[in-house]
Structures are given as structure tokens and as C-alpha cells.
Amino acid sequence: MAVLSCSLLSFAGSAHAWIFTISSGTREIYLQVGAGTYNGGDFLQGGTPGANSTINTVSLTVPGASVGNGAAETMTSNSAVAESAYNGYAVCNPPTQVYIAAWSRASSNSATLTVSSPASLTSGAETIPFTQISWTSTANGDATADIAAGTFSGGSVALATVRKNTWVEDCLTFTYQNSTVAAAGTYTGEAVYTLSLP
Amino acid sequence: MSRSFVAGWVAVALAATVVIPAGRAAAATFPVDDSATLPHRSSAVMRWRSAAPNPIDGNIVDGTTVVTLVLNTAPFLHRVGRIYMLLPEPPIGPVSVDWTTQGRLLPGSLVSGGRTLIYAGPITMRILSDTMAVSVHADGSRLSSDQDLDFHFEIDVE
């Protein structure tokens, strides 16, 4: 008697075995201050975020007779961004306002938006404290600002907590307090906006 | 000649017997062994469905895998049955699953906590197998760590 037994599969005897393990999505953040890039239109048009190295400038010329008189003056930017990167809505009024947008992609934690500045704007050896510059935060069509108004501190200033998977945007209007007497010159300084996701 | 008859009683006993054939389970639901499925474990890094957060589907993450499902149908051979795929509700909230097949099993979709029919008919083979392309969709904002989706299979036999 010949017995032919052929078995290619064996069962472990347990009722089930297949387990599908899913892992969280990739963490991503996006920050735009002034000029930015969304390739292919705004987000709702199918656009995707890109890189943009532009550093926009806000500036002001103070007439000699007005220097240090304490009358705050609105600064003007070279940003032309008016439309939301999210939906194309005319959310800002350039050149007075500077568009700022941030979003985070994460399964946990919120992102933190801050701005840091050096202690002073400089013109050669002459300085003006960065604390002379403040900003307000508004947006057309949105009465409640997501990003805080404030004043440069010469250090880091918290602007917003960007909750996971949310998009925030506002428009910043900068004001020079003009309460310090400075020598004639062109004073410059650079503020850096940072979005971090722990 | 006279004949006398004695009246009497004849008792007739009537026994009723119901015979149940051995080896045949009554109609019921049974787990189906899929321990020969390949791979035993699948994994996927989920991808955000949209390129940025948005109110429509900004939190949905998607993942895919291919699995060769092998079901041990030997215990139900020559029976007629309906086989279902089940996914218990995971801690991260509802997970939806959809899949295509090569035709041996039914394509379909499933929301965690429920079950979906993947085969109906006579069980004619000891093994029922098919390759499935499986897509999983979950709320990415709740998927903070790896999550096992523990699929089960069961059969309703007639």
C-alpha cells in the first residue's frame, strides 16, 4: 500500500493570525511669512507646498523733524501677498500687511510659532532697540486673530500654538514706536519666524 | 362447543427517535482559522490624504498592503456557508477598510466593529485562498503610535 501525502500549507491551529499594523503619518509643518510658494495654485485648488527663500522687508522713513517724537508710524512691506494660500481669499491688504500662515501635520503635539530678533537694529555703530517695533494681527473676514499681536523683545516672542492638523493665517501690520532719538542712517535688523513641532 | 374469549389489553409502545448524523454541526457561526495567511503580519506607514490640514479630509490617513489570505475551510467541507471578515474596533476610533481580490473571494469594504461577507456558497475545498489588495483609512490625529488591526474571519454554516 502506498500512501501519498502532499501538504503545502499548515495551520497553526489558532483561529486567526493576520494582523495589519498601521503607523502614524509623516510629521510635516509649513510656515509662510510674506512671500511663499504653493505649487499648482492654492491648497483647495490642489496646490502643494513648496520652498521659497524670499526674505521680505518692512521699512519706514522717519522725517528728520519727527525723529523720536513718540508718534507711532505704520511701516510698509515689500510683500505683495494678499491671497490666502489655503483658498485664495484676499485675506491681507499689502503692502501695509504681511501675510503669515502656518500649519502642522502630526498625530500628537502642537506646533509652536515664535519670532526672535536681535536686541537692536543697527546702522554702523548706531542702534535702535528692536522693541521699537510692534505689530498687530488681523485678517479680512476673520475677526479673531490666530497669531498674537506683540512687540519684538530682542529675544523670542511666542506668536501662536498651532494645534495638530490645523491651518492658521493672519496679516501683520508693523508699527515703529518712534520714541527713541537716533542718529541719521539706515537701520536694519532681521527677525526670524520659527515653527517647531516637538 | 362454546368458545370463550378473554378480553385483554395489548400494550403497544411507540418510540420516536430522531437521528442526528454524526459529524455534522448544526447551523451556527464558527471562527475560521487563517493562520496560514501570508504574511502573518503586514505593516504600513500611513499617508495623509491631503497635502495640508483642511476641514474635509485633513486628518485622514491611508495605508495599503497586499495579503494572501488562506482560510482553513476543512472543518466545513461539503457544507454551505457564508464567510465574513471582521475587524474589532481599535482604540484609535473607527477604521475603514476596503479591498479588492483576484475573484475567489468577494471584494468589499468594512468599518471596524462590523463584518463583511467575503464568500458565500458551498465549501468544496479544504482551503479557500485569495490575494487581497487592502486599503485602510483612519483618523491620523489619533494615530500617535503603532496600531495593530487584528482581523478575524468567521463562517455562518447552514
Interface residues (C-beta under 8 A of the other chain):
Chain A: L9 S10 F11 A12 G13 S14 A15 H16 A17 W18 I19 F20 T21 I22 S23 S24 G25 T26 E28 Y30 F43 L44 G47 T48 P49 Y86 W103 S104 R105 S107 S108 K164 N165 T166 W167
Chain B: P31 V32 D33 D34 S35 A36 T37 H40 R41 S42 S43 A44 V45 M46 R47 W48 A51 A52 P53 N54 G58 N59 V61 G63 T65 V67 L69 V70 N72 V95 I127 V134 V136 A138 G140 S141 R142 L143 S144 S145 D146 Q147 D148 L149 D150 F151 H152 F153
